Amino acid sequence: MTSREKKLYTAIPSQINPVQVLELVHKGSVTSKYMHILKSVSEIADDVISQWLNINVKTFRSYKSKNVKIKEDLQEHTLMLLSLMRHGEEVFGDTETFNTWLDTDNFFLNWKKPNVYLNTISGIQFVDDQLTGMEYGDNA
C-alpha cells in the first residue's frame, strides 16, 4: 500500500457513522482506489471480498486496478468494510487475528461466521456491534 493509500485508510474512522459515510460518498471522494485499499488491508481473497460487495470477481479486480468512480451504494459498502477492518484491527491487535475471528463459527451469532453478514450494510453494523461488545467485555 502506498503512503497516500495508507493516509486514506487511516482517515476512515474505526467506527464510522452514517453522516460521515454520506459526507464522503456525496463528495465523490470514494473511488475504486478504496477497493484496492480494502484488498491490501484485509488480506482477504478477491472472491470473498467480491461476495461481500455483491459484485463478481472480474468486476472487483477491474475496479481495484483502476481509479474510477463507482456507484454510491458500492462506495458506502466499501467504506463500511474499511471502517470495520480498522475497528477489528483495534480490537484484535492485528489483521490476521481479526480475519481468523471473521472466519470462525461464533456462539453469539447462532454459530455462524461473522463474515457471512458482510454483504449488507446492516450486517456490517451487526458485526461491528459485536466488536464493540467485545471491547466492553460483553462477548467473544
TORKOL-4160 file (C-alpha; in steps of 0.2 Angstrom, whole numbers, padded with zeros to 4 digits, m for minus):
140
<pt num="1" X="0000" Y="0000" Z="0000"/>
<pt num="2" X="0007" Y="0017" Z="m0005"/>
<pt num="3" X="0008" Y="0031" Z="0008"/>
<pt num="4" X="m0006" Y="0040" Z="0000"/>
<pt num="5" X="m0017" Y="0025" Z="0002"/>
<pt num="6" X="m0011" Y="0022" Z="0020"/>
<pt num="7" X="m0016" Y="0040" Z="0023"/>
<pt num="8" X="m0034" Y="0037" Z="0015"/>
<pt num="9" X="m0036" Y="0022" Z="0026"/>
<pt num="10" X="m0031" Y="0030" Z="0042"/>
<pt num="11" X="m0043" Y="0044" Z="0039"/>
<pt num="12" X="m0058" Y="0032" Z="0039"/>
<pt num="13" X="m0064" Y="0031" Z="0057"/>
<pt num="14" X="m0064" Y="0014" Z="0065"/>
<pt num="15" X="m0082" Y="0017" Z="0070"/>
<pt num="16" X="m0090" Y="0027" Z="0056"/>
<pt num="17" X="m0107" Y="0035" Z="0057"/>
<pt num="18" X="m0120" Y="0037" Z="0043"/>
<pt num="19" X="m0117" Y="0056" Z="0042"/>
<pt num="20" X="m0098" Y="0053" Z="0039"/>
<pt num="21" X="m0102" Y="0040" Z="0026"/>
<pt num="22" X="m0114" Y="0051" Z="0017"/>
<pt num="23" X="m0102" Y="0065" Z="0018"/>
<pt num="24" X="m0088" Y="0055" Z="0009"/>
<pt num="25" X="m0100" Y="0047" Z="m0003"/>
<pt num="26" X="m0108" Y="0064" Z="m0008"/>
<pt num="27" X="m0091" Y="0072" Z="m0010"/>
<pt num="28" X="m0087" Y="0059" Z="m0023"/>
<pt num="29" X="m0070" Y="0056" Z="m0015"/>
<pt num="30" X="m0073" Y="0037" Z="m0013"/>
<pt num="31" X="m0066" Y="0029" Z="m0029"/>
<pt num="32" X="m0062" Y="0011" Z="m0034"/>
<pt num="33" X="m0045" Y="0015" Z="m0026"/>
<pt num="34" X="m0053" Y="0012" Z="m0009"/>
<pt num="35" X="m0056" Y="m0006" Z="m0015"/>
<pt num="36" X="m0038" Y="m0008" Z="m0018"/>
<pt num="37" X="m0035" Y="m0002" Z="m0001"/>
<pt num="38" X="m0048" Y="m0014" Z="0006"/>
<pt num="39" X="m0039" Y="m0029" Z="m0003"/>
<pt num="40" X="m0022" Y="m0023" Z="0004"/>
<pt num="41" X="m0028" Y="m0021" Z="0022"/>
<pt num="42" X="m0039" Y="m0035" Z="0024"/>
<pt num="43" X="m0028" Y="m0048" Z="0016"/>
<pt num="44" X="m0044" Y="m0057" Z="0011"/>
<pt num="45" X="m0046" Y="m0066" Z="m0006"/>
<pt num="46" X="m0054" Y="m0057" Z="m0021"/>
<pt num="47" X="m0068" Y="m0069" Z="m0022"/>
<pt num="48" X="m0073" Y="m0067" Z="m0004"/>
<pt num="49" X="m0072" Y="m0048" Z="m0005"/>
<pt num="50" X="m0082" Y="m0048" Z="m0021"/>
<pt num="51" X="m0096" Y="m0058" Z="m0012"/>
<pt num="52" X="m0096" Y="m0045" Z="0002"/>
<pt num="53" X="m0098" Y="m0031" Z="m0011"/>
<pt num="54" X="m0111" Y="m0041" Z="m0021"/>
<pt num="55" X="m0101" Y="m0040" Z="m0037"/>
<pt num="56" X="m0092" Y="m0053" Z="m0047"/>
<pt num="57" X="m0074" Y="m0056" Z="m0045"/>
<pt num="58" X="m0069" Y="m0049" Z="m0063"/>
<pt num="59" X="m0078" Y="m0033" Z="m0059"/>
<pt num="60" X="m0069" Y="m0032" Z="m0042"/>
<pt num="61" X="m0052" Y="m0035" Z="m0050"/>
<pt num="62" X="m0056" Y="m0022" Z="m0063"/>
<pt num="63" X="m0061" Y="m0009" Z="m0050"/>
<pt num="64" X="m0046" Y="m0012" Z="m0039"/>
<pt num="65" X="m0034" Y="m0010" Z="m0053"/>
<pt num="66" X="m0041" Y="0007" Z="m0059"/>
<pt num="67" X="m0045" Y="0023" Z="m0050"/>
<pt num="68" X="m0063" Y="0025" Z="m0057"/>
<pt num="69" X="m0079" Y="0032" Z="m0050"/>
<pt num="70" X="m0091" Y="0018" Z="m0043"/>
<pt num="71" X="m0109" Y="0018" Z="m0039"/>
<pt num="72" X="m0114" Y="0026" Z="m0022"/>
<pt num="73" X="m0120" Y="0010" Z="m0014"/>
<pt num="74" X="m0104" Y="0002" Z="m0018"/>
<pt num="75" X="m0094" Y="0017" Z="m0011"/>
<pt num="76" X="m0105" Y="0016" Z="0005"/>
<pt num="77" X="m0102" Y="m0003" Z="0006"/>
<pt num="78" X="m0083" Y="m0001" Z="0004"/>
<pt num="79" X="m0082" Y="0012" Z="0017"/>
<pt num="80" X="m0091" Y="0002" Z="0029"/>
<pt num="81" X="m0080" Y="m0013" Z="0026"/>
<pt num="82" X="m0064" Y="m0002" Z="0028"/>
<pt num="83" X="m0071" Y="0005" Z="0044"/>
<pt num="84" X="m0075" Y="m0012" Z="0051"/>
<pt num="85" X="m0057" Y="m0018" Z="0046"/>
<pt num="86" X="m0050" Y="m0003" Z="0056"/>
<pt num="87" X="m0061" Y="m0007" Z="0071"/>
<pt num="88" X="m0057" Y="m0026" Z="0070"/>
<pt num="89" X="m0038" Y="m0022" Z="0070"/>
<pt num="90" X="m0040" Y="m0011" Z="0085"/>
<pt num="91" X="m0050" Y="m0025" Z="0095"/>
<pt num="92" X="m0039" Y="m0039" Z="0090"/>
<pt num="93" X="m0022" Y="m0030" Z="0088"/>
<pt num="94" X="m0019" Y="m0036" Z="0070"/>
<pt num="95" X="m0027" Y="m0041" Z="0054"/>
<pt num="96" X="m0023" Y="m0059" Z="0054"/>
<pt num="97" X="m0032" Y="m0062" Z="0071"/>
<pt num="98" X="m0047" Y="m0052" Z="0066"/>
<pt num="99" X="m0048" Y="m0062" Z="0050"/>
<pt num="100" X="m0047" Y="m0078" Z="0059"/>
<pt num="101" X="m0062" Y="m0072" Z="0070"/>
<pt num="102" X="m0072" Y="m0067" Z="0055"/>
<pt num="103" X="m0070" Y="m0085" Z="0048"/>
<pt num="104" X="m0074" Y="m0094" Z="0064"/>
<pt num="105" X="m0091" Y="m0100" Z="0069"/>
<pt num="106" X="m0097" Y="m0089" Z="0084"/>
<pt num="107" X="m0109" Y="m0094" Z="0098"/>
<pt num="108" X="m0116" Y="m0076" Z="0099"/>
<pt num="109" X="m0120" Y="m0077" Z="0080"/>
<pt num="110" X="m0130" Y="m0093" Z="0081"/>
<pt num="111" X="m0114" Y="m0102" Z="0077"/>
<pt num="112" X="m0112" Y="m0093" Z="0060"/>
<pt num="113" X="m0096" Y="m0085" Z="0055"/>
<pt num="114" X="m0096" Y="m0066" Z="0056"/>
<pt num="115" X="m0090" Y="m0064" Z="0038"/>
<pt num="116" X="m0107" Y="m0071" Z="0032"/>
<pt num="117" X="m0115" Y="m0055" Z="0037"/>
<pt num="118" X="m0104" Y="m0043" Z="0027"/>
<pt num="119" X="m0113" Y="m0042" Z="0011"/>
<pt num="120" X="m0126" Y="m0030" Z="0018"/>
<pt num="121" X="m0124" Y="m0013" Z="0027"/>
<pt num="122" X="m0135" Y="m0019" Z="0042"/>
<pt num="123" X="m0124" Y="m0035" Z="0043"/>
<pt num="124" X="m0108" Y="m0025" Z="0044"/>
<pt num="125" X="m0116" Y="m0014" Z="0058"/>
<pt num="126" X="m0121" Y="m0030" Z="0067"/>
<pt num="127" X="m0103" Y="m0037" Z="0066"/>
<pt num="128" X="m0097" Y="m0020" Z="0071"/>
<pt num="129" X="m0108" Y="m0020" Z="0086"/>
<pt num="130" X="m0101" Y="m0037" Z="0091"/>
<pt num="131" X="m0084" Y="m0030" Z="0091"/>
<pt num="132" X="m0089" Y="m0015" Z="0102"/>
<pt num="133" X="m0097" Y="m0028" Z="0114"/>
<pt num="134" X="m0080" Y="m0037" Z="0114"/>
<pt num="135" X="m0072" Y="m0021" Z="0118"/>
<pt num="136" X="m0083" Y="m0019" Z="0134"/>
<pt num="137" X="m0082" Y="m0037" Z="0139"/>
<pt num="138" X="m0100" Y="m0042" Z="0133"/>
<pt num="139" X="m0095" Y="m0057" Z="0122"/>
<pt num="140" X="m0081" Y="m0065" Z="0112"/>
